[in-house]
Amino acid sequence: MKKPPLDDSKPVTQKVLLDTLVDFWEQIAYPMIDKKSDKVDIEKLEIKLSSEIKHNRRLIRGLQLDTPTMEEFKKLDKRVSRLESRAFN
């Protein structure tokens, strides 16, 4: 079944809707965003986020290094079990 061609005389068509959305973003949304956010503020925010991400990565690496592997954990568990059995016998 063939789609009928778009009729621009109708109140809302795909072309009119798309043009309306483009106009909204260009004439209203982007200018409002530019007024609200200063380029310097955005750059400061980027620097702050970047440093926070680096800090979090360092914390994660430290935790990974401090966390025993399963093999190390099994060795420690066996050692604790032996010490417990000696203490209670």
N, C-alpha and C positions, 0 to 999 in steps of 0.2 A: 504494500500500500504506500503510495507516494504522499509525502507531506506537502501540504499546501504552502505556497510561498508566504513569507512573513509580510504582514500588512502594517506599514508604519503609521497608518491612520488610526489604528486601534490605540486605546489609552496606554497599554503596556505590552510591549513586545520585547523579544530578547535584545534587539539592537537598542531600543530606547532604554531598557533597564540597564544594559551595560554602559551606555553613555551616561546615564544618571549616576551610576556608581562611580565611574571614573571622575565625573565632575565633582561629586561629593568629596572624594579623596583629595583631588587636586585643589579644590577651592575652599574646603572647610576643614577636613581632618588634618592634612599635612600642615597648613598654616597654624592650626591650634596646637599641634604637637610641637612645632618650632617655637611658638611663643612660650609654651610651658617648660620646654627643656632647652637649656642653653648648651651650646656645644662644649663649653668648658666643664659644665656639670657632668655631661655624659663621659668625657674623657677621665674626669676624676673617678667616676663610678667604675669605669673599665679598669683603671689602675687598682682601685680598692678590691674589686672582684678578683682580679688577677693575683694580687698578693694573698687574698684569702684562700684561693684555690691552691696556690703554692704551699701555704701554711698547712692546709688540710692534707695535701699530698705528703708533706714531711711527717705529719702525725700518723698517717696511715702506714708509711714505711717503717716508722719507729715501732708501731704496734705489731706489724708483720715480723719485724726482727725479734721482738720480745716474745712472740707467741711460739711455743714449741710445735714442731711438726708432729704428726701422729707417731712416728717412730720414736722421737724423743719423749713424747708423752707416755708411750707404753713403757719405756725404760724407767721413767720416773715413777710410774704407777707400780711397776714391779718392785722398785726400791722401797716405796712407801709400804707396800704390802708386806715385804720382808721385815721392815722395821716394826710394823704393827704386830706381826706374828711373834717377833722376839720379845716385844714389850709385854704381850699378854700371856706368854708361856713361861 
